[in-house]
Amino acid sequence: MIRVLYFASLRDRLGTSEEELALSESIINITELKALLAQRSGKWAETFAEDELVLAAVNQEMAQADTTISDGDEIGFFPPVTGG
């Protein structure tokens, strides 16, 4: 199982702040996890579409699209942050 957290506007848009997912052997990185979430359709497909910028962290460290994920990991998704 992995723990998936959704922050800021993603949490509001998706209507959830976290969930636990069974990690299949076909899901080995952030890109594949995003594709899995996008398959849910509707707001999930919109949020995790390939052209949408959604940042990720694995075990509280910034992650890239090809960052490997493993059973027991915590994955956080959040929108780009801007400041002024």
Backbone as XML, in Angstrom:
<?xml version="1.0"?>
<chain id="A" units="angstrom">
  <residue number="1" name="MET">
    <atom name="N" x="0.842" y="-1.186" z="0.000"/>
    <atom name="CA" x="0.000" y="0.000" z="0.000"/>
    <atom name="C" x="0.883" y="1.244" z="0.000"/>
  </residue>
  <residue number="2" name="ILE">
    <atom name="N" x="0.387" y="2.258" z="-0.688"/>
    <atom name="CA" x="1.019" y="3.565" z="-0.626"/>
    <atom name="C" x="-0.013" y="4.553" z="-0.099"/>
  </residue>
  <residue number="3" name="ARG">
    <atom name="N" x="0.478" y="5.598" z="0.508"/>
    <atom name="CA" x="-0.395" y="6.666" z="1.004"/>
    <atom name="C" x="-0.237" y="7.839" z="0.048"/>
  </residue>
  <residue number="4" name="VAL">
    <atom name="N" x="-1.358" y="8.315" z="-0.494"/>
    <atom name="CA" x="-1.336" y="9.421" z="-1.444"/>
    <atom name="C" x="-2.033" y="10.614" z="-0.804"/>
  </residue>
  <residue number="5" name="LEU">
    <atom name="N" x="-1.332" y="11.744" z="-0.767"/>
    <atom name="CA" x="-1.847" y="12.968" z="-0.169"/>
    <atom name="C" x="-2.079" y="14.009" z="-1.262"/>
  </residue>
  <residue number="6" name="TYR">
    <atom name="N" x="-3.143" y="14.777" z="-1.118"/>
    <atom name="CA" x="-3.471" y="15.846" z="-2.067"/>
    <atom name="C" x="-3.518" y="17.157" z="-1.300"/>
  </residue>
  <residue number="7" name="PHE">
    <atom name="N" x="-2.791" y="18.155" z="-1.782"/>
    <atom name="CA" x="-2.659" y="19.419" z="-1.072"/>
    <atom name="C" x="-3.268" y="20.594" z="-1.836"/>
  </residue>
  <residue number="8" name="ALA">
    <atom name="N" x="-3.608" y="21.623" z="-1.071"/>
    <atom name="CA" x="-4.058" y="22.918" z="-1.584"/>
    <atom name="C" x="-5.226" y="22.768" z="-2.561"/>
  </residue>
  <residue number="9" name="SER">
    <atom name="N" x="-5.136" y="23.389" z="-3.723"/>
    <atom name="CA" x="-6.250" y="23.378" z="-4.675"/>
    <atom name="C" x="-6.552" y="21.978" z="-5.197"/>
  </residue>
  <residue number="10" name="LEU">
    <atom name="N" x="-5.574" y="21.079" z="-5.194"/>
    <atom name="CA" x="-5.847" y="19.703" z="-5.628"/>
    <atom name="C" x="-6.806" y="19.026" z="-4.649"/>
  </residue>
  <residue number="11" name="ARG">
    <atom name="N" x="-6.594" y="19.247" z="-3.370"/>
    <atom name="CA" x="-7.475" y="18.687" z="-2.343"/>
    <atom name="C" x="-8.903" y="19.203" z="-2.543"/>
  </residue>
  <residue number="12" name="ASP">
    <atom name="N" x="-9.027" y="20.496" z="-2.795"/>
    <atom name="CA" x="-10.350" y="21.082" z="-2.998"/>
    <atom name="C" x="-11.002" y="20.561" z="-4.274"/>
  </residue>
  <residue number="13" name="ARG">
    <atom name="N" x="-10.231" y="20.484" z="-5.328"/>
    <atom name="CA" x="-10.756" y="20.048" z="-6.626"/>
    <atom name="C" x="-11.200" y="18.579" z="-6.605"/>
  </residue>
  <residue number="14" name="LEU">
    <atom name="N" x="-10.425" y="17.735" z="-5.946"/>
    <atom name="CA" x="-10.711" y="16.308" z="-5.929"/>
    <atom name="C" x="-11.646" y="15.895" z="-4.793"/>
  </residue>
  <residue number="15" name="GLY">
    <atom name="N" x="-11.805" y="16.759" z="-3.814"/>
    <atom name="CA" x="-12.706" y="16.464" z="-2.708"/>
    <atom name="C" x="-12.166" y="15.465" z="-1.701"/>
  </residue>
  <residue number="16" name="THR">
    <atom name="N" x="-10.842" y="15.307" z="-1.674"/>
    <atom name="CA" x="-10.228" y="14.402" z="-0.702"/>
    <atom name="C" x="-8.816" y="14.891" z="-0.386"/>
  </residue>
  <residue number="17" name="SER">
    <atom name="N" x="-8.355" y="14.593" z="0.805"/>
    <atom name="CA" x="-7.008" y="15.011" z="1.183"/>
    <atom name="C" x="-6.018" y="13.858" z="1.165"/>
  </residue>
  <residue number="18" name="GLU">
    <atom name="N" x="-6.539" y="12.624" z="1.222"/>
    <atom name="CA" x="-5.624" y="11.486" z="1.198"/>
    <atom name="C" x="-6.374" y="10.192" z="0.931"/>
  </residue>
  <residue number="19" name="GLU">
    <atom name="N" x="-5.608" y="9.195" z="0.536"/>
    <atom name="CA" x="-6.143" y="7.856" z="0.331"/>
    <atom name="C" x="-4.997" y="6.859" z="0.358"/>
  </residue>
  <residue number="20" name="GLU">
    <atom name="N" x="-5.348" y="5.602" z="0.529"/>
    <atom name="CA" x="-4.361" y="4.530" z="0.450"/>
    <atom name="C" x="-4.686" y="3.689" z="-0.769"/>
  </residue>
  <residue number="21" name="LEU">
    <atom name="N" x="-3.652" y="3.340" z="-1.522"/>
    <atom name="CA" x="-3.812" y="2.551" z="-2.731"/>
    <atom name="C" x="-2.902" y="1.340" z="-2.687"/>
  </residue>
  <residue number="22" name="ALA">
    <atom name="N" x="-3.404" y="0.235" z="-3.190"/>
    <atom name="CA" x="-2.560" y="-0.935" z="-3.373"/>
    <atom name="C" x="-1.675" y="-0.662" z="-4.584"/>
  </residue>
  <residue number="23" name="LEU">
    <atom name="N" x="-0.405" y="-0.864" z="-4.436"/>
    <atom name="CA" x="0.544" y="-0.587" z="-5.507"/>
    <atom name="C" x="0.723" y="-1.832" z="-6.365"/>
  </residue>
  <residue number="24" name="SER">
    <atom name="N" x="0.343" y="-1.731" z="-7.632"/>
    <atom name="CA" x="0.508" y="-2.869" z="-8.532"/>
    <atom name="C" x="1.917" y="-2.866" z="-9.119"/>
  </residue>
  <residue number="25" name="GLU">
    <atom name="N" x="2.325" y="-3.992" z="-9.651"/>
    <atom name="CA" x="3.665" y="-4.113" z="-10.228"/>
    <atom name="C" x="3.856" y="-3.220" z="-11.450"/>
  </residue>
  <residue number="26" name="SER">
    <atom name="N" x="2.760" y="-2.818" z="-12.093"/>
    <atom name="CA" x="2.872" y="-1.982" z="-13.293"/>
    <atom name="C" x="3.073" y="-0.506" z="-12.969"/>
  </residue>
  <residue number="27" name="ILE">
    <atom name="N" x="2.871" y="-0.118" z="-11.716"/>
    <atom name="CA" x="3.043" y="1.275" z="-11.305"/>
    <atom name="C" x="4.370" y="1.381" z="-10.566"/>
  </residue>
  <residue number="28" name="ILE">
    <atom name="N" x="5.376" y="1.928" z="-11.251"/>
    <atom name="CA" x="6.699" y="1.988" z="-10.617"/>
    <atom name="C" x="7.236" y="3.399" z="-10.447"/>
  </residue>
  <residue number="29" name="ASN">
    <atom name="N" x="6.541" y="4.409" z="-11.021"/>
    <atom name="CA" x="7.038" y="5.776" z="-10.872"/>
    <atom name="C" x="5.878" y="6.775" z="-10.830"/>
  </residue>
  <residue number="30" name="ILE">
    <atom name="N" x="6.208" y="8.040" z="-10.646"/>
    <atom name="CA" x="5.211" y="9.099" z="-10.516"/>
    <atom name="C" x="4.359" y="9.224" z="-11.778"/>
  </residue>
  <residue number="31" name="THR">
    <atom name="N" x="4.967" y="9.159" z="-12.945"/>
    <atom name="CA" x="4.214" y="9.263" z="-14.196"/>
    <atom name="C" x="3.141" y="8.191" z="-14.280"/>
  </residue>
  <residue number="32" name="GLU">
    <atom name="N" x="3.491" y="6.972" z="-13.938"/>
    <atom name="CA" x="2.530" y="5.877" z="-14.012"/>
    <atom name="C" x="1.426" y="6.017" z="-12.962"/>
  </residue>
  <residue number="33" name="LEU">
    <atom name="N" x="1.758" y="6.537" z="-11.790"/>
    <atom name="CA" x="0.743" y="6.765" z="-10.768"/>
    <atom name="C" x="-0.226" y="7.847" z="-11.230"/>
  </residue>
  <residue number="34" name="LYS">
    <atom name="N" x="0.292" y="8.931" z="-11.814"/>
    <atom name="CA" x="-0.585" y="9.981" z="-12.335"/>
    <atom name="C" x="-1.514" y="9.429" z="-13.412"/>
  </residue>
  <residue number="35" name="ALA">
    <atom name="N" x="-0.994" y="8.582" z="-14.287"/>
    <atom name="CA" x="-1.816" y="7.983" z="-15.348"/>
    <atom name="C" x="-2.922" y="7.118" z="-14.741"/>
  </residue>
  <residue number="36" name="LEU">
    <atom name="N" x="-2.602" y="6.382" z="-13.693"/>
    <atom name="CA" x="-3.597" y="5.560" z="-13.012"/>
    <atom name="C" x="-4.704" y="6.438" z="-12.436"/>
  </residue>
  <residue number="37" name="LEU">
    <atom name="N" x="-4.331" y="7.527" z="-11.782"/>
    <atom name="CA" x="-5.325" y="8.428" z="-11.191"/>
    <atom name="C" x="-6.174" y="9.089" z="-12.274"/>
  </residue>
  <residue number="38" name="ALA">
    <atom name="N" x="-5.575" y="9.423" z="-13.400"/>
    <atom name="CA" x="-6.303" y="10.050" z="-14.508"/>
    <atom name="C" x="-7.351" y="9.113" z="-15.103"/>
  </residue>
  <residue number="39" name="GLN">
    <atom name="N" x="-7.163" y="7.815" z="-14.975"/>
    <atom name="CA" x="-8.122" y="6.842" z="-15.508"/>
    <atom name="C" x="-9.456" y="6.875" z="-14.771"/>
  </residue>
  <residue number="40" name="ARG">
    <atom name="N" x="-9.512" y="7.540" z="-13.653"/>
    <atom name="CA" x="-10.770" y="7.633" z="-12.894"/>
    <atom name="C" x="-11.790" y="8.521" z="-13.604"/>
  </residue>
  <residue number="41" name="SER">
    <atom name="N" x="-11.372" y="9.275" z="-14.570"/>
    <atom name="CA" x="-12.182" y="10.185" z="-15.387"/>
    <atom name="C" x="-12.656" y="11.413" z="-14.611"/>
  </residue>
  <residue number="42" name="GLY">
    <atom name="N" x="-13.436" y="12.239" z="-15.263"/>
    <atom name="CA" x="-13.955" y="13.461" z="-14.649"/>
    <atom name="C" x="-12.859" y="14.377" z="-14.145"/>
  </residue>
  <residue number="43" name="LYS">
    <atom name="N" x="-13.047" y="14.874" z="-12.940"/>
    <atom name="CA" x="-12.077" y="15.818" z="-12.369"/>
    <atom name="C" x="-10.707" y="15.183" z="-12.168"/>
  </residue>
  <residue number="44" name="TRP">
    <atom name="N" x="-10.667" y="13.854" z="-11.969"/>
    <atom name="CA" x="-9.389" y="13.157" z="-11.835"/>
    <atom name="C" x="-8.621" y="13.210" z="-13.156"/>
  </residue>
  <residue number="45" name="ALA">
    <atom name="N" x="-9.317" y="12.940" z="-14.251"/>
    <atom name="CA" x="-8.680" y="12.969" z="-15.574"/>
    <atom name="C" x="-8.191" y="14.372" z="-15.900"/>
  </residue>
  <residue number="46" name="GLU">
    <atom name="N" x="-8.977" y="15.377" z="-15.548"/>
    <atom name="CA" x="-8.575" y="16.768" z="-15.786"/>
    <atom name="C" x="-7.359" y="17.137" z="-14.945"/>
  </residue>
  <residue number="47" name="THR">
    <atom name="N" x="-7.375" y="16.775" z="-13.691"/>
    <atom name="CA" x="-6.299" y="17.139" z="-12.769"/>
    <atom name="C" x="-4.980" y="16.474" z="-13.139"/>
  </residue>
  <residue number="48" name="PHE">
    <atom name="N" x="-5.041" y="15.208" z="-13.535"/>
    <atom name="CA" x="-3.816" y="14.457" z="-13.814"/>
    <atom name="C" x="-3.572" y="14.232" z="-15.308"/>
  </residue>
  <residue number="49" name="ALA">
    <atom name="N" x="-4.165" y="15.085" z="-16.146"/>
    <atom name="CA" x="-3.909" y="15.018" z="-17.591"/>
    <atom name="C" x="-2.423" y="15.274" z="-17.844"/>
  </residue>
  <residue number="50" name="GLU">
    <atom name="N" x="-1.907" y="14.696" z="-18.914"/>
    <atom name="CA" x="-0.471" y="14.814" z="-19.213"/>
    <atom name="C" x="-0.006" y="16.256" z="-19.338"/>
  </residue>
  <residue number="51" name="ASP">
    <atom name="N" x="-0.883" y="17.157" z="-19.793"/>
    <atom name="CA" x="-0.469" y="18.547" z="-19.996"/>
    <atom name="C" x="-0.659" y="19.424" z="-18.754"/>
  </residue>
  <residue number="52" name="GLU">
    <atom name="N" x="-1.157" y="18.841" z="-17.662"/>
    <atom name="CA" x="-1.336" y="19.584" z="-16.417"/>
    <atom name="C" x="-0.067" y="19.499" z="-15.559"/>
  </residue>
  <residue number="53" name="LEU">
    <atom name="N" x="0.310" y="20.625" z="-14.974"/>
    <atom name="CA" x="1.488" y="20.646" z="-14.107"/>
    <atom name="C" x="1.063" y="20.366" z="-12.674"/>
  </residue>
  <residue number="54" name="VAL">
    <atom name="N" x="1.392" y="19.186" z="-12.196"/>
    <atom name="CA" x="1.137" y="18.775" z="-10.819"/>
    <atom name="C" x="2.472" y="18.293" z="-10.265"/>
  </residue>
  <residue number="55" name="LEU">
    <atom name="N" x="2.904" y="18.907" z="-9.173"/>
    <atom name="CA" x="4.176" y="18.539" z="-8.560"/>
    <atom name="C" x="3.975" y="17.364" z="-7.612"/>
  </residue>
  <residue number="56" name="ALA">
    <atom name="N" x="5.055" y="16.655" z="-7.352"/>
    <atom name="CA" x="4.974" y="15.476" z="-6.494"/>
    <atom name="C" x="6.165" y="15.420" z="-5.538"/>
  </residue>
  <residue number="57" name="ALA">
    <atom name="N" x="5.924" y="14.767" z="-4.425"/>
    <atom name="CA" x="6.983" y="14.471" z="-3.461"/>
    <atom name="C" x="6.818" y="13.011" z="-3.043"/>
  </residue>
  <residue number="58" name="VAL">
    <atom name="N" x="7.939" y="12.342" z="-2.871"/>
    <atom name="CA" x="7.923" y="10.966" z="-2.386"/>
    <atom name="C" x="8.642" y="10.963" z="-1.045"/>
  </residue>
  <residue number="59" name="ASN">
    <atom name="N" x="7.931" y="10.537" z="-0.025"/>
    <atom name="CA" x="8.462" y="10.530" z="1.336"/>
    <atom name="C" x="9.023" y="11.893" z="1.726"/>
  </residue>
  <residue number="60" name="GLN">
    <atom name="N" x="8.255" y="12.931" z="1.366"/>
    <atom name="CA" x="8.522" y="14.331" z="1.708"/>
    <atom name="C" x="9.751" y="14.911" z="1.031"/>
  </residue>
  <residue number="61" name="GLU">
    <atom name="N" x="10.172" y="14.320" z="-0.084"/>
    <atom name="CA" x="11.259" y="14.874" z="-0.887"/>
    <atom name="C" x="10.747" y="15.096" z="-2.303"/>
  </residue>
  <residue number="62" name="MET">
    <atom name="N" x="11.062" y="16.247" z="-2.864"/>
    <atom name="CA" x="10.601" y="16.562" z="-4.217"/>
    <atom name="C" x="10.946" y="15.421" z="-5.167"/>
  </residue>
  <residue number="63" name="ALA">
    <atom name="N" x="10.016" y="15.129" z="-6.057"/>
    <atom name="CA" x="10.181" y="14.003" z="-6.972"/>
    <atom name="C" x="10.014" y="14.461" z="-8.418"/>
  </residue>
  <residue number="64" name="GLN">
    <atom name="N" x="10.637" y="13.726" z="-9.305"/>
    <atom name="CA" x="10.507" y="13.948" z="-10.741"/>
    <atom name="C" x="9.543" y="12.911" z="-11.302"/>
  </residue>
  <residue number="65" name="ALA">
    <atom name="N" x="9.181" y="13.070" z="-12.560"/>
    <atom name="CA" x="8.242" y="12.145" z="-13.207"/>
    <atom name="C" x="8.726" y="10.704" z="-13.163"/>
  </residue>
  <residue number="66" name="ASP">
    <atom name="N" x="10.035" y="10.510" z="-13.254"/>
    <atom name="CA" x="10.581" y="9.150" z="-13.296"/>
    <atom name="C" x="11.031" y="8.627" z="-11.925"/>
  </residue>
  <residue number="67" name="THR">
    <atom name="N" x="10.711" y="9.366" z="-10.860"/>
    <atom name="CA" x="11.070" y="8.913" z="-9.521"/>
    <atom name="C" x="10.334" y="7.611" z="-9.201"/>
  </residue>
  <residue number="68" name="THR">
    <atom name="N" x="11.077" y="6.619" z="-8.767"/>
    <atom name="CA" x="10.523" y="5.314" z="-8.441"/>
    <atom name="C" x="9.713" y="5.384" z="-7.150"/>
  </residue>
  <residue number="69" name="ILE">
    <atom name="N" x="8.586" y="4.668" z="-7.141"/>
    <atom name="CA" x="7.793" y="4.548" z="-5.927"/>
    <atom name="C" x="7.715" y="3.081" z="-5.528"/>
  </residue>
  <residue number="70" name="SER">
    <atom name="N" x="7.630" y="2.864" z="-4.220"/>
    <atom name="CA" x="7.632" y="1.502" z="-3.679"/>
    <atom name="C" x="6.534" y="1.356" z="-2.642"/>
  </residue>
  <residue number="71" name="ASP">
    <atom name="N" x="6.194" y="0.124" z="-2.374"/>
    <atom name="CA" x="5.214" y="-0.174" z="-1.351"/>
    <atom name="C" x="5.641" y="0.483" z="-0.041"/>
  </residue>
  <residue number="72" name="GLY">
    <atom name="N" x="4.700" y="1.133" z="0.636"/>
    <atom name="CA" x="4.986" y="1.808" z="1.897"/>
    <atom name="C" x="5.323" y="3.276" z="1.755"/>
  </residue>
  <residue number="73" name="ASP">
    <atom name="N" x="5.511" y="3.760" z="0.525"/>
    <atom name="CA" x="5.852" y="5.167" z="0.310"/>
    <atom name="C" x="4.658" y="6.079" z="0.556"/>
  </residue>
  <residue number="74" name="GLU">
    <atom name="N" x="4.982" y="7.343" z="0.853"/>
    <atom name="CA" x="3.987" y="8.402" z="0.948"/>
    <atom name="C" x="4.227" y="9.332" z="-0.230"/>
  </residue>
  <residue number="75" name="ILE">
    <atom name="N" x="3.203" y="9.522" z="-1.062"/>
    <atom name="CA" x="3.317" y="10.376" z="-2.240"/>
    <atom name="C" x="2.393" y="11.561" z="-2.046"/>
  </residue>
  <residue number="76" name="GLY">
    <atom name="N" x="2.933" y="12.744" z="-2.160"/>
    <atom name="CA" x="2.135" y="13.963" z="-2.066"/>
    <atom name="C" x="2.060" y="14.639" z="-3.405"/>
  </residue>
  <residue number="77" name="PHE">
    <atom name="N" x="0.880" y="15.084" z="-3.797"/>
    <atom name="CA" x="0.679" y="15.848" z="-5.021"/>
    <atom name="C" x="0.213" y="17.246" z="-4.643"/>
  </residue>
  <residue number="78" name="PHE">
    <atom name="N" x="0.759" y="18.249" z="-5.337"/>
    <atom name="CA" x="0.386" y="19.627" z="-5.051"/>
    <atom name="C" x="0.572" y="20.492" z="-6.287"/>
  </residue>
  <residue number="79" name="PRO">
    <atom name="N" x="-0.151" y="21.613" z="-6.341"/>
    <atom name="CA" x="-0.021" y="22.489" z="-7.505"/>
    <atom name="C" x="1.280" y="23.275" z="-7.428"/>
  </residue>
  <residue number="80" name="PRO">
    <atom name="N" x="1.689" y="23.855" z="-8.559"/>
    <atom name="CA" x="2.885" y="24.713" z="-8.536"/>
    <atom name="C" x="2.676" y="25.851" z="-7.542"/>
  </residue>
  <residue number="81" name="VAL">
    <atom name="N" x="3.738" y="26.213" z="-6.870"/>
    <atom name="CA" x="3.678" y="27.262" z="-5.860"/>
    <atom name="C" x="4.309" y="28.528" z="-6.421"/>
  </residue>
  <residue number="82" name="THR">
    <atom name="N" x="3.627" y="29.644" z="-6.242"/>
    <atom name="CA" x="4.189" y="30.931" z="-6.648"/>
    <atom name="C" x="4.245" y="31.834" z="-5.441"/>
  </residue>
  <residue number="83" name="GLY">
    <atom name="N" x="5.094" y="32.786" z="-5.497"/>
    <atom name="CA" x="5.226" y="33.699" z="-4.382"/>
    <atom name="C" x="5.500" y="35.107" z="-4.867"/>
  </residue>
  <residue number="84" name="GLY">
    <atom name="N" x="5.483" y="36.000" z="-3.966"/>
    <atom name="CA" x="5.693" y="37.382" z="-4.389"/>
    <atom name="C" x="6.396" y="38.183" z="-3.354"/>
  </residue>
</chain>
